[in-house]
Amino acid sequence: MFIDNLPLEKTISVLKSRLSESMNFIIMFDQASIHRTGLGGDLAVEHKIATC
């Protein structure tokens, strides 16, 4: 179902839920340990944060 088809109240609820999930991902990945020898791991984590 597309969000355009939802009533306004449900749309707001869904968007708030999605925002909350995104913030949880950002917090989780922001707290990930830094990979001292593997630049690729750090780039993957930074990319995941940027795309949340």
C-alpha positions in Angstrom: 0.0 0.0 0.0 1.3 3.4 -0.9 1.4 6.1 1.8 -0.6 8.4 -0.5 -3.6 6.1 -0.1 -3.7 6.3 3.7 -5.8 8.7 5.7 -3.8 11.6 7.2 -3.9 10.2 10.7 -2.5 6.9 9.6 0.1 8.6 7.4 1.4 10.6 10.3 1.5 7.5 12.5 3.4 5.5 9.8 5.9 8.4 9.2 6.6 8.8 12.9 7.2 5.0 13.2 9.6 5.1 10.3 11.4 8.1 11.7 11.8 6.3 15.0 13.2 3.2 13.3 15.6 5.3 11.3 16.8 7.1 14.4 17.4 3.7 16.1 19.5 2.6 13.2 21.5 5.8 13.2 22.2 5.4 17.0 23.1 1.8 16.6 25.5 2.4 13.7 26.9 5.6 15.2 27.9 3.5 18.3 29.6 0.8 16.2 33.3 0.4 16.9 35.8 1.9 14.5 37.6 -0.6 12.4 41.3 0.4 12.8 42.6 -1.7 9.9 39.5 -1.9 7.6 38.5 1.3 5.9 35.8 -0.7 4.1 33.9 -1.5 7.3 33.9 2.2 8.4 32.7 3.3 5.0 29.9 0.7 5.0 28.7 1.9 8.5 28.9 5.6 7.4 27.0 4.7 4.2 24.3 2.9 6.2 23.9 5.9 8.5 23.6 8.3 5.5 20.9 6.2 3.9 18.7 5.8 6.9 
